[in-house]
Amino acid sequence: MKRRDFIIRTVSGLAAAQVPAPLVAGARFSGNPFTLGVASGDVTEHSVVLWTRLAPEPMAADGGVKQGVVPVRWELSPDADMRQVIRQGETTALPRFAHSVHVDIRGLEPGREYWYRFFVASHASEPGRTKTLPPANGHPESVRFATASCQNYTHGYFVAYDHLLADNPDFVIHLGDYIYDTSFGQTFRKHDAERAPVTLTDYRRRHALYKTDKHLQRAHGRLPFFSAIDNHDAIKDLDPAGLTQRAAAYQAWYEHMPVRGYGGPGSNQFQLRRNLRLGDLAQINLLDTRQFRDKQVPCRDDDGPTYGFGNYRIRCAEMFNEERSMLGKAQEWWLKKNIITNRAAWNVIASTSPFSPFRFYIGEKTLNYVGGWDAYPANRKRIIDAINQAPANAGHPIILSGDLHSFWVIDGAQSTAAADRIPAVEFVTSSITAGWPEPMARPVTDNLARNPQVKFHEPHRRGYLLHEVTATEWQTTARAVNDVKNAQSGAFDLARFIIGKGEPGFKQIL
Ligand SMILES: [Fe+2]
């Protein structure tokens, strides 16, 4: 087969329906086309998505490629020196996907490390490393992974990732706010524009800027990621007025992430929920809490006083409407089925936003945080019912979340109000850099005494959570960065928590 025929036949299904742009056989670039690094993600026991994007000038609208379809070659090896190539192929970087490349490799060995690299014209990328998940029917002794969220470029360096990488996790779960639409007025590092992104070009620039952070690049180049979308990644929920903008945000997010499931240009469909199977050790249900959720703020502004920039709102009747949904019907059904049928030791829900109830009080009035599940109590109740109805061998429930730019550990069984009780411990990771402004932090601190389920709360530290899981014990360490404004900053263990399988609550051991 001629080279050109081969390339056209291997153009992805999404592109094949279109008239192909001119193919550039002898592509030339003004500089290194791999300025945004390489990445892997969406790993299963047998597969991985490898990613890169050609962008010799990352902040240019076209990434500086200035060409049509560009052939890109890739290689996969079991060794870091890449001498033994076990798989290789050629794909195409298309202008309509900002010359991003997604290679979905199947038929790999479970629980194995692999190395990969890309070639285009006379350029080779740095080698990347990835690792498949343990065999679905296997008995892994332990799994180690990290949860991270909320990285605002303007608030500091993503230096937390250097420490996360040194902790040697098997994979990373990113719980959203991978990019920020706004600096909130901070100027430590400047965004490409002060105006929030609206168009596809805007979102591409913002993602390219974030991907130039070397700490983030190093982590992507060594660890597979699973990623969720939250409010700052694609600012609109299921709001018809925002669908064009959301489609632009989804496309740029896809173009910069090692993921599957994208519905295609202009589409508002992105299959983002994931069920991670870690042998008989754990299943992790990574939720899509944004694509299908009903309006976040159901209560009118004049229903009562709001504070925390309108994020804490009086509990109006509409908030408790039985029909209100965070997940949409199909995803709720999927989650409940997974919770009940799980037979792994740990039964995990990973949500962008906090799951457990927290009540704010102003005088006699009670307020809820509308950024999380407190704005969707009926949907949450149906999930809690599924946890309670699951058989005894359905695994120990654990909840992981982010969004709050602060570390929390919540023992849901300790809520004062019976209606708020949850049979699970929730670990909320802090942000990689994003600050937690006083108007958001103060109402939490002021109400901690009336929310005894919150057993640990640290609002001032940035960082991530490291989880080490065996069949009998779940251990979570809050890893805090000393100073996000120092690119060489150290990090330390802020606190460590242990849960014994089948035992209530948790113990803090550091
Ligand atoms: Fe955030």
Residues whose N, C-alpha, C, O or C-beta is under 5 A from the ligand:
A	BS01	LIG	C150 D177 D403
